[in-house]
Amino acid sequence: MSINRRGSTVRFACDDCGEEADTEGMGFSAALETIKADGWSVRPDGEGGYTHKCPDCGEPSGGDRLAAQRALFGR
C-alpha cells in the first residue's frame, strides 16, 4: 500500500522503491498537492486504486505523454 495514515497525517510511499514523501503534519489533499508539485506521479492502476512513484522512479519529466500513449498503442 502506498498511502500510510498516522493519525491525521497522510504519508505517500513510492510503489517501486518505497521512499516516503515528506508530508509530515499534512492531511490527504495537502499531501497529494505537495507530492505532485515535488514531481511524483499519481496514476490510476486499472484496478480501482492508484500507483504513486517518486521522481526517481516515475515518468521522466518533460516527456510527451501523447507520444507515449501512441507508442503504447502502436500509432
Backbone as JSON, one array per atom type, in Angstrom:
{
  "sequence": "MSINRRGSTVRFACDDCGEEADTEGMGFSAALETIKADGWSVRPDGEGGYTHKCPDCGEPSGGDRLAAQRALFGR",
  "N": [[0.84, -1.18, 0.0], [0.53, 2.2, -0.82], [-0.19, 4.47, 0.54], [0.02, 5.74, 3.69], [-1.46, 6.15, 6.8], [-1.13, 8.09, 9.64], [-2.5, 8.91, 12.4], [-3.83, 12.05, 11.9], [-2.17, 12.59, 9.84], [-1.08, 12.01, 6.53], [0.88, 9.84, 4.66], [2.65, 9.35, 1.69], [4.03, 6.71, -0.16], [6.48, 5.56, -2.45], [5.6, 3.27, -4.94], [7.48, 1.72, -6.21], [10.18, 1.97, -5.07], [9.74, 2.46, -2.38], [10.3, 4.82, -1.05], [9.33, 7.43, 1.14], [7.27, 10.3, 0.91], [7.88, 13.65, 2.04], [5.59, 14.7, 3.98], [4.81, 15.46, 6.47], [2.5, 16.15, 9.01], [0.48, 16.91, 7.29], [-2.78, 16.8, 5.83], [-4.78, 14.64, 3.65], [-5.44, 15.98, 1.1], [-3.66, 18.2, 1.02], [-1.21, 16.84, 1.2], [-1.27, 15.34, -1.17], [-1.27, 17.37, -3.14], [1.25, 18.44, -2.56], [3.07, 16.3, -3.12], [2.68, 15.99, -5.86], [3.52, 18.49, -6.78], [6.17, 18.22, -6.15], [7.09, 16.51, -8.08], [6.24, 13.87, -8.11], [4.52, 11.04, -9.54], [1.14, 10.24, -9.95], [-1.03, 7.85, -10.75], [-3.9, 6.14, -12.15], [-4.35, 2.68, -11.35], [-5.75, 0.83, -12.77], [-7.25, -0.97, -11.41], [-9.0, 0.18, -9.69], [-7.55, 1.61, -7.86], [-4.59, 3.58, -7.18], [-1.28, 4.24, -8.46], [1.74, 5.32, -7.03], [4.59, 7.13, -7.63], [7.89, 8.09, -6.95], [9.96, 10.94, -7.94], [12.37, 9.8, -8.91], [11.68, 7.23, -9.74], [9.44, 7.53, -11.31], [7.75, 8.79, -14.28], [9.84, 10.25, -16.79], [10.53, 13.7, -16.52], [9.09, 16.24, -18.55], [8.43, 14.64, -20.64], [6.63, 13.62, -23.57], [3.45, 12.95, -23.22], [1.31, 12.24, -24.9], [2.62, 11.22, -27.13], [3.82, 9.01, -25.93], [1.57, 7.47, -25.28], [0.58, 6.96, -27.85], [2.68, 5.41, -28.85], [2.45, 3.24, -27.18], [0.06, 2.13, -28.1], [0.72, 1.56, -30.67], [0.63, 3.53, -32.67]],
  "CA": [[0.0, 0.0, 0.0], [1.39, 3.36, -0.95], [-0.66, 5.57, 1.38], [0.06, 5.36, 5.1], [-2.08, 7.16, 7.65], [-0.68, 8.11, 11.04], [-3.35, 9.94, 12.98], [-4.39, 12.89, 10.85], [-1.14, 12.76, 8.82], [-1.08, 11.05, 5.43], [2.22, 9.69, 4.05], [2.67, 8.62, 0.43], [5.27, 5.98, -0.4], [6.67, 5.13, -3.84], [5.26, 1.86, -5.15], [8.64, 1.0, -6.71], [11.34, 1.9, -4.17], [9.31, 2.58, -1.0], [10.61, 6.13, -0.48], [8.17, 8.18, 1.61], [7.3, 11.74, 0.68], [7.9, 14.47, 3.25], [4.29, 15.35, 4.11], [4.54, 15.44, 7.91], [1.5, 17.08, 9.51], [-0.47, 17.3, 6.25], [-3.92, 15.95, 5.52], [-4.72, 13.99, 2.34], [-5.42, 16.91, -0.03], [-2.4, 18.96, 1.03], [-0.12, 15.91, 0.89], [-1.35, 15.0, -2.59], [-0.79, 18.54, -3.88], [2.68, 18.58, -2.32], [3.87, 15.31, -3.85], [2.6, 16.29, -7.29], [4.39, 19.65, -7.01], [7.54, 17.74, -6.0], [7.45, 15.66, -9.21], [5.73, 12.5, -8.0], [3.44, 10.72, -10.45], [0.0, 9.54, -9.36], [-1.78, 7.35, -11.9], [-4.8, 5.01, -11.87], [-3.7, 1.39, -11.56], [-6.61, -0.04, -13.55], [-7.96, -1.87, -10.51], [-9.72, 1.0, -8.73], [-6.62, 2.31, -6.98], [-3.61, 4.44, -7.83], [0.13, 4.0, -8.22], [2.47, 6.52, -6.63], [6.01, 6.95, -7.92], [8.74, 9.24, -6.66], [10.57, 11.47, -9.16], [13.41, 8.92, -9.43], [11.09, 6.02, -10.31], [8.3, 7.89, -12.16], [7.97, 9.16, -15.67], [10.81, 11.33, -16.96], [9.87, 14.99, -16.67], [9.18, 16.83, -19.88], [8.07, 13.66, -21.65], [5.41, 13.85, -24.33], [2.54, 11.89, -22.79], [0.54, 11.8, -26.05], [3.51, 10.35, -27.92], [3.99, 7.76, -25.18], [0.34, 6.7, -25.45], [0.54, 6.49, -29.24], [3.66, 4.33, -28.96], [1.88, 2.11, -26.47], [-0.98, 1.53, -28.93], [1.25, 1.3, -31.99], [0.24, 4.55, -33.67]],
  "C": [[0.89, 1.23, 0.0], [0.91, 4.59, -0.19], [-0.7, 5.06, 2.82], [-0.54, 6.49, 5.92], [-1.57, 6.99, 9.07], [-1.43, 9.24, 11.72], [-3.99, 10.74, 11.86], [-3.39, 13.12, 9.71], [-1.22, 11.64, 7.79], [0.32, 11.03, 4.84], [2.08, 8.87, 2.78], [4.03, 7.95, 0.29], [5.3, 5.53, -1.85], [6.38, 3.64, -3.95], [6.45, 1.05, -5.67], [9.74, 0.84, -5.66], [10.98, 2.04, -2.69], [9.64, 3.9, -0.33], [9.33, 6.83, -0.04], [8.36, 9.66, 1.35], [7.28, 12.47, 2.01], [6.6, 15.27, 3.32], [3.85, 15.38, 5.57], [3.54, 16.52, 8.3], [0.45, 17.49, 8.5], [-1.61, 16.29, 6.17], [-3.8, 15.44, 4.09], [-4.56, 14.99, 1.2], [-4.11, 17.69, -0.11], [-1.22, 18.08, 0.68], [-0.1, 15.57, -0.59], [-0.85, 16.16, -3.46], [0.72, 18.69, -3.75], [3.49, 17.57, -3.12], [3.82, 15.56, -5.35], [3.51, 17.47, -7.64], [5.87, 19.26, -6.93], [7.96, 16.76, -7.09], [7.02, 14.21, -9.11], [4.65, 12.28, -9.05], [2.39, 9.9, -9.69], [-0.91, 9.14, -10.52], [-2.74, 6.24, -11.48], [-4.09, 3.7, -12.18], [-4.54, 0.41, -12.36], [-7.42, -1.01, -12.71], [-8.73, -1.1, -9.44], [-8.85, 1.75, -7.75], [-5.68, 3.18, -7.8], [-2.2, 3.95, -7.55], [0.79, 5.34, -7.94], [3.94, 6.25, -6.86], [6.76, 8.23, -7.65], [9.37, 9.75, -7.96], [11.65, 10.55, -9.75], [12.84, 7.71, -10.15], [9.98, 6.32, -11.31], [8.7, 8.21, -13.58], [9.01, 10.27, -15.76], [10.07, 12.65, -17.16], [10.08, 15.51, -18.08], [8.83, 15.85, -20.99], [6.77, 14.01, -22.33], [4.45, 12.71, -24.04], [1.71, 11.36, -23.96], [1.38, 10.86, -26.92], [3.72, 9.01, -27.23], [2.75, 6.88, -25.33], [0.22, 6.16, -26.87], [1.51, 5.33, -29.44], [3.12, 3.06, -28.3], [0.86, 1.38, -27.34], [-0.56, 1.36, -30.38], [0.82, 2.29, -33.06], [1.35, 5.51, -33.92]]
}
